[in-house]
């Protein structure tokens, strides 16, 4: 499930868009909402959505200014602009910020869906999820107990998409409609790894990526990579990687994140 | 200086330049020729006058010679008269010793001298004087002395010394007159000697009035303003003719020692004034005649000529200037006319026309100007009308002045409210409406690819279909290859709208509209056809006729809302493409109408433009 931050100052439109996004596409869910650029930036300090959808004309801070600042924090975050303004100057600026699409109000449903589909594909590629995998939740159209490989692939995809969520074996097995014990055995047999080890590893990889690509605070990194306790996360990180999370960020982090190392905990 | 002159020349207008040019061209040679002619002519005249003066002076001297020769002869006659000789010899003796002579002798001598002086008005008196001083004269004895001691008068010495030759005595006042004469006399005198023995017997004196000289001068046609001096070989003044009251030129000349050698003619300065000095010397009498003529008198004739020339030149200048004014005016008039009209054109008055005269360059220029203004006028009207038409087309749908962004945002809100109410149809209708508005209002492009026109029509059709439900069916048949061809914006939708209103609106069972675009060779054909009730053929012909007429203000102002859609499009196509594009209507009663736009494409560099 990809998370969407929706920035729009008119409540009616924001609610409508949230509903439209949730209803017309399976993979996107509006997890954050903001009425202007400042609110959105505040939200982004401790949360990392997969997609940012924003209006341009808003009080406090307009969309393009906000996008410019977001670009400094998350250079690769996909952004879609929805605006009543079709003026060339806006479009030009938007392009210079690497905006994925620029939709004109009133937006056409078909157009929005097509845009979201396109973004989903590129997000999938980024996360290493096979593009050929059936879209939507693994359980939606696949009978339980299908091909074992396919089940394992679905499980892995579920883990990647819900890395900060509930990944207990019971929950996952419920998703694929299998007995928890059977799934554990099947997973071990298919991949040669324990399910829990796989999850830990995936979470650690996500934490590393977040450390390197964002300037989220370390306890936010811990939370967003699915670790319950920041302290526990730092301990495990040092044990597994051989250095503290802060040192890791210093070494592999992007140059733009240097000045925020003081935020480390 | 030259630079300034050039700049000045540049600032002058053409008419002044031409005027100056003509005047200079004519006046310069004219005055040059005048000056040279005058110079030569006046030099010749001066020379002639000078020569004339010289001739006159010579003539005076010749006349003097003749006169004197006469007197000389008169003075020698007594030598051949025995009676005279006898009487003179009777009164021989020391000068001053004589007392009287016999009255008979006086009488004889008086008769003799009177005979000689007869009818000679210039002669005052002829006197015969004996050695002893007896004075015989033709003049009455009361008026002269009977005895005269010659030693009383100095001038007589010269006669005495002459020893038989004749002498000329300059003006003097003889003492023998009882009444002293007011005017001096010139005298010819001779010592009379016995022809045989050469013994002196007496003297003869002939007193001559100055009038004799005066007559000689006055008989000749001679300048009244010139001074004439006659002097003898010893440079003594015999006679001088001068203006009344003037100081004697002779004295002046003597004082300044300016008397020239004989036979010269030259210019001298006298009393500060230049004079022509001419002198002639007579070999016979030893007299010199000197003429002094003021140069300005000599130059009088040439001066008159100069004055005449000057007046004539002034007249010429006046005539030439007048002619130059007329000619330059004639030449520049068409140009100035052109300039005036050009200024009016600059001010935006394009319907000025120039009357064209002749076939010269100005005529051609005028014709060119007329053609140009006509063209400008035509283009101006076209662009102007085209602009109005486009504005009309853009705004006929939306006459509101409300901020479009507000409308878009409001439409979005409506759309989202519909979505929350699970009413996707409303959302779709609203977004189609938004697209419709956006395409209509955005004026950025005048020409757009055909596919955008099609997309716009699709939005329009979607809304209309929502309104009409299933009654409106639209079929598209668009060739892939024509989708990128650019066409004027907003030409297709009005045709569809026309078809919807006229073809479908009134039909109970609804209708179908076919929209097709294809390319046949180099012609783009866009057709909108409906299956409505159509029109009678006569009306279709009338409609086509009306669509072919060019736009005009009258046509524009006519309030014909129903036909506006089609004629508007037709006129825009005509204005943009000229004869390369047209809009025609086809069909018949009961068969529906087909409206076709055909545009002849021009291929440039592989890409298709219109």
Interface residues (C-beta under 8 A of the other chain):
Chain A: X10 X12 X13 X15 X16 X17 X19 X20 X57 X84 X85 X86 X88 X104 X105 X106 X107 X108 X109
Chain B: X404 X405 X408 X409 X411 X412 X413 X414 X415 X416 X417 X418 X419 X420 X424 X427 X428 X430 X431 X432 X433 X434 X435 X438 X442 X444
